Amino acid sequence: MPVSRRQKISLASAAVILAIPVAAIAVLSHADWNRAKPWLNARVSEALGRPFAIEGDLSLTWVQPGGSAQPGWRGYLPWPHLQATKVRLGNPANLTPDGDTDTDAATVSQLAFSLNPLALFEKKIVIPQLRLDAPQLHLLRNKDGQNNWTFDQNSPSSPWRLELQSVVFSKGTVSLVDAVTQARLQADVDTISGDARYGIAWKLSGTYHGDKVQGDGKAGSVLSLQQDSTPFPLQASVQTGKTSLAIEGTLTRPARLAALDVRLKISGPSMARLYPLTGVLLPETPHFSTEGHLTGTLAPGGGDWVYDNFTGKVGSSDVQGKLVFSGRKPRNLLRGEVHSRLLQFRDLGPLVGADSSASKSERGVPQQQPAGRVLPVETFKTERWTSLDADVRYTADKITRDADLPISELDTHVLLSDGVLSLAPLNFNIAGGTLRSQIKLDGSGKVIPNGIAAELTASARHLHIKQLFPRLDALQASVGEINGDASLTATGNSVASLLGSSNGEVRALINRGSISKLLLEEMGLNIGSVVIAKLAGDKQVKLNCMAADFVVTKGLMQTRQFIVDTDDAVLHIDGTVNLGNEKLELTLQPDSKGLRIFSLRSPLYVHGTFSKPDVSVDKGVLALRTGSALALAAVAPFAALLPLVNTGPGEANECAALLAQARVKPVAPAPGKQPAKKR
């Protein structure tokens, strides 16, 4: 059938339209693309904001992107596929490295990528996949925090934008020189075969904060840099110093750490040693190990890292719970809930530096405790307190010093805000009673430079003596209770310095019980055991009441009232306890009710230190046989002790009767007369 003139024109036009791109492709395929390197180098440099150069050959072929890459007819348009050798990427112009100034950010022996030609009309360089052979990546960060791995792709200085969607690695190295963390690390990367999940393996070596670092791991072969791309699998095991960390999971869009989802295992000598690794302020602890689910997201202005459903051990205590770390201004925030079924009391020692020398060595803290000192002198690291805010609730079902110490249901709310740490409340259930307290430690430096301004209020109510020491059979018939109050303020940078500068009041009342040298040794009260040993050997002494009221001024505890009433005698105690130098200056005046156990009728002098107390006869007072009245000549007010009396067990309260009797000021005998003997 003859072809009409109109049809001939249409066919000719179609042939020309098809011939033009075919001819263009043919010409472009055989063109010398090395001539295009200056233009391409300039455009990529503009898009990245740093020098980019292809120093080797640049060649071009054409590939089909496939219908999935571009919808409709765009899926049939061939894309240029470029291959370049000897490629380097420099550092940003505003980076002033502390060292390694001649090191490029990256060099590659060969790279290959396809380019979306239609995106060029929108001044966008769209690369679906970048293949790198033998890459050498050098990451730098100086002391000012400037780095060469942050790309500002929204800079208004260039109209060109780079959109890199994925990266394929081959054998190479990645190094990090970081002046902020004092890190010099290198990872050797190589491809692996026969693994359906992982495509590359790496080995890590170097130093971090002066500690040797080593590790290894595996990762996927294709690193997806898009929000909705396939998650990038990760497996890693790293050890720095005595701290080890292992993760296994996935990472989505690594350029922005948009979604990290891994199983995290971590262990070390102390949680405080994690600060250089994480920037998260955690307390001093014994050796710990935890395992849980870590997810992380970064958003503009901040993001959240969630450590959920974690379980582990801290010393001999178990822990479980959830912690959330949120990036925000002006300080990051750590919040969450942590719970222990069983907390060993000794595991709390590192919090205040009261742990053993072996424990201090394990967590990397030098032994600072002077010989003969009891109160811990290890300083608190308050310089870190302003780096983080915290809001964490901690509870424990049971606390043990040993298998029988009945402390239960610890409940505390840890709040840290701008360097001010509060434990409000810090409550215990113990021995059938309660210990309620609130602690505030201001380590912001605004009140005390390089130190802490501390406030403490505490009250103990209805602590049953027989429950405190269930293994001592002699106490099981006791119905005695302990009640007490304390209110103190102080400044310092350790437990010893805080107590040594403290001001306030301390009061305690014990109603009905018994005491012995063995009991006081069980309680850890070395001073009391020495006194009882001097007075009564190691016999049980029935205690009707003990009432103690101290005023504390600059670390010096002065007795306002201190009376111990037993079946055999009433002891009136006067003097000071110096918390600053840990020295004792106390005089005990026994007022014997008979000549049975307390046979000494002259005053006793308690002196020495907390670690080595001593009791001797006060010879200066022994010469004054009328001194029993002198010791009682000034009776301090008892109003402060009345609230503790009123909490006692019912009307038959020996302490109430004792204090009522003590309110009557004694009258000294007439000169030359001896006081009447008691019968």
ZAMARGU-4260 file (C-alpha; in steps of 0.2 Angstrom, whole numbers, plus 5000, padded with zeros to 4 digits):
<rodrens>
0) 5000/5000/5000 | 5007/5017/4995 | 5013/5028/5009 | 5005/5045/5009 | 5016/5061/5010
5) 5009/5064/5028 | 5015/5047/5034 | 5032/5049/5026 | 5034/5066/5035 | 5029/5058/5051
10) 5040/5043/5049 | 5055/5054/5045 | 5052/5065/5060 | 5051/5050/5072 | 5067/5043/5064
15) 5076/5060/5067 | 5069/5061/5085 | 5076/5043/5089 | 5092/5046/5079 | 5097/5062/5089
20) 5098/5053/5106 | 5106/5037/5098 | 5118/5048/5090 | 5121/5058/5106 | 5124/5042/5115
25) 5136/5035/5102 | 5146/5052/5102 | 5146/5053/5121 | 5151/5034/5122 | 5166/5038/5111
30) 5170/5055/5118 | 5185/5058/5128 | 5177/5061/5145 | 5193/5066/5153 | 5190/5083/5145
35) 5174/5084/5156 | 5184/5081/5172 | 5186/5100/5176 | 5168/5103/5174 | 5163/5088/5184
40) 5176/5091/5198 | 5170/5109/5200 | 5151/5104/5201 | 5154/5090/5214 | 5166/5102/5224
45) 5152/5115/5224 | 5139/5102/5230 | 5150/5095/5244 | 5158/5111/5249 | 5175/5104/5248
50) 5189/5100/5235 | 5185/5085/5224 | 5196/5079/5210 | 5197/5064/5198 | 5215/5063/5194
55) 5215/5047/5184 | 5205/5042/5169 | 5186/5045/5167 | 5176/5034/5156 | 5158/5032/5152
60) 5146/5018/5147 | 5127/5018/5147 | 5115/5007/5158 | 5097/5005/5160 | 5090/5011/5177
65) 5075/4999/5176 | 5057/5003/5178 | 5058/5002/5197 | 5071/5017/5198 | 5061/5029/5187
70) 5042/5027/5183 | 5035/5028/5165 | 5045/5032/5150 | 5060/5038/5161 | 5063/5020/5166
75) 5068/5016/5148 | 5080/5031/5147 | 5098/5025/5148 | 5109/5033/5162 | 5127/5037/5160
80) 5138/5026/5171 | 5155/5034/5175 | 5171/5025/5181 | 5185/5035/5188 | 5202/5031/5195
85) 5213/5040/5207 | 5199/5050/5216 | 5202/5061/5231 | 5191/5071/5242 | 5198/5085/5252
90) 5194/5093/5269 | 5182/5107/5271 | 5190/5124/5270 | 5184/5129/5287 | 5193/5114/5295
95) 5209/5118/5304 | 5216/5101/5309 | 5227/5100/5324 | 5238/5088/5314 | 5238/5078/5298
100) 5235/5094/5288 | 5241/5085/5272 | 5229/5071/5274 | 5213/5071/5262 | 5197/5066/5269
105) 5196/5051/5257 | 5205/5043/5242 | 5199/5029/5231 | 5209/5019/5218 | 5193/5017/5208
110) 5175/5022/5209 | 5160/5019/5198 | 5143/5026/5199 | 5127/5029/5188 | 5120/5047/5186
115) 5102/5052/5184 | 5103/5063/5168 | 5086/5071/5171 | 5091/5077/5188 | 5105/5088/5181
120) 5092/5100/5174 | 5087/5103/5192 | 5105/5105/5197 | 5105/5089/5207 | 5118/5076/5206
125) 5108/5060/5210 | 5119/5044/5212 | 5109/5028/5216 | 5124/5018/5221 | 5143/5022/5223
130) 5155/5008/5222 | 5172/5011/5230 | 5188/5000/5227 | 5202/5001/5240 | 5195/5017/5249
135) 5206/5026/5261 | 5195/5036/5273 | 5203/5048/5285 | 5191/5056/5298 | 5197/5071/5307
140) 5191/5082/5322 | 5200/5096/5330 | 5199/5102/5348 | 5186/5115/5343 | 5174/5101/5337
145) 5176/5105/5319 | 5176/5089/5308 | 5177/5083/5290 | 5163/5070/5290 | 5148/5083/5292
150) 5142/5088/5275 | 5131/5104/5274 | 5121/5100/5259 | 5109/5115/5261 | 5122/5128/5259
155) 5115/5143/5250 | 5132/5146/5242 | 5130/5133/5229 | 5114/5129/5219 | 5120/5111/5216
160) 5114/5097/5227 | 5121/5079/5230 | 5110/5065/5233 | 5120/5049/5237 | 5108/5034/5240
165) 5120/5019/5244 | 5138/5014/5245 | 5146/4998/5241 | 5163/4994/5249 | 5178/4984/5245
170) 5195/4982/5254 | 5201/4998/5262 | 5204/5007/5278 | 5195/5019/5289 | 5205/5030/5301
175) 5200/5042/5315 | 5210/5056/5323 | 5200/5065/5336 | 5207/5078/5347 | 5191/5079/5357
180) 5191/5061/5363 | 5210/5059/5361 | 5207/5044/5349 | 5218/5037/5335 | 5209/5023/5328
185) 5211/5013/5312 | 5199/4999/5304 | 5205/4988/5291 | 5190/4983/5280 | 5189/4968/5268
190) 5175/4959/5258 | 5169/4942/5263 | 5160/4929/5253 | 5147/4916/5257 | 5138/4926/5270
195) 5120/4930/5265 | 5119/4944/5278 | 5136/4952/5279 | 5147/4958/5265 | 5162/4965/5273
200) 5172/4962/5289 | 5184/4974/5298 | 5197/4974/5312 | 5199/4989/5323 | 5215/4995/5333
205) 5222/5011/5341 | 5220/5021/5357 | 5205/5030/5365 | 5208/5042/5379 | 5225/5034/5381
210) 5218/5016/5383 | 5222/5003/5370 | 5207/4999/5359 | 5204/4983/5349 | 5189/4975/5340
215) 5182/4967/5325 | 5165/4965/5317 | 5155/4963/5301 | 5143/4974/5291 | 5132/4973/5275
220) 5140/4975/5258 | 5128/4989/5253 | 5127/5004/5264 | 5110/5012/5262 | 5110/5031/5265
225) 5091/5034/5262 | 5078/5035/5275 | 5067/5021/5268 | 5081/5010/5262 | 5084/4992/5267
230) 5092/4992/5285 | 5111/4990/5285 | 5116/4975/5296 | 5130/4977/5309 | 5139/4966/5321
235) 5153/4973/5332 | 5164/4968/5347 | 5175/4982/5354 | 5186/4982/5370 | 5194/4998/5377
240) 5204/4997/5393 | 5193/4985/5404 | 5177/4990/5396 | 5170/4979/5382 | 5155/4982/5371
245) 5146/4971/5358 | 5131/4975/5346 | 5121/4966/5333 | 5107/4974/5323 | 5104/4986/5310
250) 5107/5004/5305 | 5096/5014/5293 | 5102/5029/5284 | 5119/5030/5292 | 5122/5048/5285
255) 5110/5054/5299 | 5109/5039/5311 | 5091/5039/5307 | 5087/5022/5315 | 5099/5012/5325
260) 5091/4995/5331 | 5104/4984/5340 | 5106/4971/5354 | 5119/4979/5365 | 5130/4970/5378
265) 5142/4981/5388 | 5153/4977/5404 | 5166/4986/5413 | 5174/4990/5430 | 5162/5005/5433
270) 5148/5013/5425 | 5157/5030/5427 | 5170/5023/5415 | 5157/5024/5401 | 5158/5043/5401
275) 5172/5045/5388 | 5163/5033/5377 | 5145/5039/5378 | 5145/5057/5386 | 5132/5050/5398
280) 5135/5054/5416 | 5133/5038/5427 | 5138/5034/5445 | 5153/5025/5451 | 5149/5007/5453
285) 5157/4990/5455 | 5160/4979/5440 | 5145/4978/5430 | 5137/4970/5414 | 5121/4973/5405
290) 5112/4967/5390 | 5097/4976/5382 | 5089/4983/5366 | 5096/4999/5360 | 5087/5010/5348
295) 5092/5027/5342 | 5085/5041/5332 | 5092/5058/5328 | 5081/5073/5324 | 5085/5091/5320
300) 5090/5099/5337 | 5091/5082/5346 | 5085/5064/5346 | 5082/5050/5358 | 5092/5034/5362
305) 5082/5021/5371 | 5090/5007/5381 | 5075/4996/5384 | 5072/4979/5393 | 5090/4978/5399
310) 5095/4966/5413 | 5112/4964/5421 | 5123/4964/5437 | 5131/4978/5446 | 5143/4969/5458
315) 5132/4956/5466 | 5116/4966/5463 | 5104/4963/5449 | 5097/4978/5438 | 5084/4979/5425
320) 5074/4993/5417 | 5074/5006/5404 | 5084/5022/5401 | 5081/5036/5388 | 5095/5048/5383
325) 5088/5063/5374 | 5098/5076/5365 | 5092/5094/5369 | 5098/5111/5374 | 5106/5117/5385
330) 5110/5100/5392 | 5106/5082/5387 | 5093/5073/5398 | 5094/5055/5405 | 5078/5048/5411
335) 5071/5031/5415 | 5067/5018/5428 | 5079/5005/5436 | 5074/4991/5448 | 5084/4978/5458
340) 5076/4963/5466 | 5091/4961/5477 | 5104/4975/5481 | 5120/4970/5490 | 5124/4984/5502
345) 5142/4984/5498 | 5139/4988/5480 | 5134/5005/5486 | 5151/5009/5492 | 5159/5016/5476
350) 5145/5029/5476 | 5154/5038/5490 | 5171/5030/5488 | 5168/5019/5503 | 5173/5003/5494
355) 5188/4992/5496 | 5206/4995/5489 | 5203/4980/5477 | 5187/4988/5471 | 5195/5005/5468
360) 5209/4996/5458 | 5196/4987/5448 | 5187/5003/5443 | 5203/5013/5439 | 5203/5024/5455
365) 5219/5026/5464 | 5219/5022/5483 | 5217/5038/5492 | 5211/5033/5509 | 5225/5038/5522
370) 5230/5026/5535 | 5219/5027/5550 | 5205/5037/5542 | 5187/5029/5542 | 5177/5042/5532
375) 5180/5041/5513 | 5191/5055/5506 | 5188/5050/5487 | 5183/5066/5479 | 5167/5068/5468
380) 5169/5072/5450 | 5158/5087/5450 | 5165/5095/5434 | 5154/5082/5424 | 5138/5086/5433
385) 5134/5101/5422 | 5135/5091/5406 | 5119/5082/5409 | 5102/5083/5417 | 5094/5067/5424
390) 5077/5061/5430 | 5078/5043/5435 | 5068/5032/5448 | 5077/5018/5456 | 5069/5005/5467
395) 5075/4989/5475 | 5064/4975/5483 | 5077/4970/5496 | 5094/4976/5502 | 5107/4965/5511
400) 5123/4968/5520 | 5123/4949/5523 | 5110/4936/5521 | 5100/4942/5537 | 5100/4961/5536
405) 5082/4965/5534 | 5082/4981/5523 | 5069/4981/5510 | 5060/4992/5497 | 5073/5005/5493
410) 5065/5020/5484 | 5074/5035/5477 | 5071/5048/5464 | 5087/5054/5456 | 5086/5072/5449
415) 5101/5081/5442 | 5098/5099/5435 | 5112/5111/5430 | 5124/5102/5442 | 5112/5101/5457
420) 5110/5082/5462 | 5095/5078/5473 | 5089/5061/5480 | 5071/5066/5484 | 5066/5055/5492
425) 5079/5042/5498 | 5068/5030/5508 | 5071/5012/5515 | 5060/5000/5524 | 5071/4992/5537
430) 5069/4981/5552 | 5050/4984/5553 | 5052/5002/5552 | 5057/5016/5540 | 5071/5027/5536
435) 5066/5043/5526 | 5078/5055/5519 | 5081/5069/5507 | 5098/5074/5500 | 5103/5089/5490
440) 5121/5091/5483 | 5124/5107/5473 | 5140/5103/5462 | 5136/5117/5450 | 5151/5127/5456
445) 5140/5142/5458 | 5140/5141/5477 | 5156/5132/5480 | 5169/5132/5466 | 5176/5114/5463
450) 5165/5108/5478 | 5148/5103/5484 | 5135/5112/5495 | 5126/5098/5503 | 5109/5097/5513
455) 5103/5082/5522 | 5087/5078/5532 | 5083/5061/5538 | 5072/5052/5550 | 5072/5034/5557
460) 5056/5027/5564 | 5051/5011/5573 | 5067/5001/5569 | 5065/4985/5579 | 5081/4979/5587
465) 5078/4961/5586 | 5075/4962/5567 | 5091/4972/5565 | 5101/4957/5571 | 5090/4941/5569
470) 5105/4930/5572 | 5109/4936/5589 | 5098/4925/5600 | 5100/4936/5615 | 5090/4950/5606
475) 5075/4940/5601 | 5065/4944/5617 | 5068/4962/5615 | 5054/4974/5610 | 5066/4989/5608
480) 5064/5002/5595 | 5076/5015/5587 | 5070/5032/5582 | 5081/5046/5576 | 5082/5063/5566
485) 5096/5072/5558 | 5097/5088/5549 | 5114/5094/5542 | 5122/5106/5529 | 5139/5105/5523
490) 5152/5110/5510 | 5166/5100/5503 | 5171/5088/5489 | 5171/5071/5498 | 5161/5062/5511
495) 5175/5066/5524 | 5176/5085/5519 | 5157/5086/5519 | 5155/5079/5537 | 5171/5088/5543
500) 5162/5105/5539 | 5144/5100/5543 | 5132/5110/5553 | 5116/5105/5561 | 5108/5093/5573
505) 5108/5074/5576 | 5096/5065/5588 | 5093/5047/5592 | 5082/5037/5605 | 5083/5018/5609
510) 5069/5012/5619 | 5071/4994/5627 | 5084/4983/5621 | 5101/4975/5626 | 5119/4978/5622
515) 5135/4969/5622 | 5152/4970/5615 | 5148/4956/5602 | 5132/4966/5597 | 5141/4982/5594
520) 5154/4973/5584 | 5141/4966/5573 | 5134/4983/5571 | 5151/4989/5566 | 5152/5001/5581
525) 5170/4999/5586 | 5169/5014/5598 | 5154/5007/5608 | 5161/4989/5609 | 5177/4996/5617
530) 5167/5005/5630 | 5156/4990/5634 | 5171/4979/5635 | 5178/4991/5648 | 5162/4992/5658
535) 5155/4975/5657 | 5166/4963/5648 | 5156/4954/5635 | 5140/4952/5645 | 5122/4956/5639
540) 5117/4973/5647 | 5098/4977/5647 | 5095/4994/5640 | 5080/5003/5646 | 5084/5019/5636
545) 5097/5028/5626 | 5094/5047/5622 | 5107/5056/5612 | 5106/5074/5606 | 5121/5082/5597
550) 5123/5099/5590 | 5135/5100/5575 | 5146/5115/5571 | 5159/5115/5558 | 5161/5096/5559
555) 5162/5096/5578 | 5148/5086/5587 | 5144/5093/5604 | 5133/5083/5616 | 5118/5093/5622
560) 5111/5077/5630 | 5117/5060/5630 | 5110/5047/5643 | 5111/5028/5643 | 5099/5020/5656
565) 5102/5001/5660 | 5096/4990/5674 | 5113/4993/5682 | 5117/5011/5680 | 5113/5027/5671
570) 5127/5034/5660 | 5129/5052/5658 | 5140/5056/5643 | 5147/5073/5639 | 5160/5079/5626
575) 5163/5080/5607 | 5165/5070/5592 | 5176/5078/5579 | 5171/5073/5561 | 5185/5083/5554
580) 5200/5074/5561 | 5190/5059/5567 | 5194/5061/5585 | 5184/5057/5601 | 5184/5068/5617
585) 5170/5060/5628 | 5168/5058/5647 | 5156/5044/5653 | 5149/5047/5671 | 5142/5030/5678
590) 5129/5033/5691 | 5128/5015/5697 | 5111/5007/5703 | 5121/4994/5712 | 5137/4985/5713
595) 5134/4971/5700 | 5141/4974/5682 | 5145/4993/5682 | 5157/4993/5697 | 5167/5008/5691
600) 5160/5023/5700 | 5172/5035/5693 | 5171/5044/5676 | 5178/5036/5660 | 5187/5045/5647
605) 5184/5040/5628 | 5197/5046/5617 | 5208/5042/5602 | 5201/5041/5584 | 5187/5032/5575
610) 5198/5018/5569 | 5207/5016/5586 | 5196/5022/5601 | 5202/5020/5619 | 5194/5020/5636
615) 5202/5024/5652 | 5198/5031/5669 | 5197/5049/5670 | 5210/5052/5683 | 5207/5071/5684
620) 5189/5068/5689 | 5193/5053/5700 | 5201/5064/5713 | 5184/5073/5714 | 5173/5060/5722
625) 5159/5073/5722 | 5161/5074/5703 | 5145/5064/5700 | 5135/5080/5703 | 5147/5090/5693
630) 5144/5079/5677 | 5125/5083/5679 | 5127/5101/5684 | 5120/5108/5667 | 5106/5098/5659
635) 5103/5102/5641 | 5085/5105/5635 | 5075/5090/5630 | 5062/5097/5619 | 5071/5091/5603
640) 5070/5073/5609 | 5051/5074/5613 | 5046/5069/5595 | 5056/5054/5596 | 5049/5049/5613
645) 5031/5051/5607 | 5035/5039/5593 | 5039/5025/5606 | 5029/5009/5609 | 5015/5015/5620
650) 5013/5023/5637 | 5026/5012/5646 | 5040/5021/5638 | 5056/5020/5648 | 5064/5035/5638
655) 5049/5046/5643 | 5052/5043/5661 | 5071/5045/5660 | 5070/5061/5651 | 5056/5068/5663
660) 5068/5063/5678 | 5083/5071/5670 | 5074/5088/5668 | 5076/5090/5687 | 5092/5099/5689
665) 5103/5090/5702 | 5109/5099/5718 | 5127/5098/5723 | 5130/5092/5741 | 5136/5104/5754
670) 5154/5106/5756 | 5163/5093/5766 | 5148/5081/5763 | 5148/5065/5752 | 5133/5061/5742
675) 5122/5048/5749 | 5125/5030/5743 | 5111/5023/5732 | 5103/5007/5739
</rodrens>
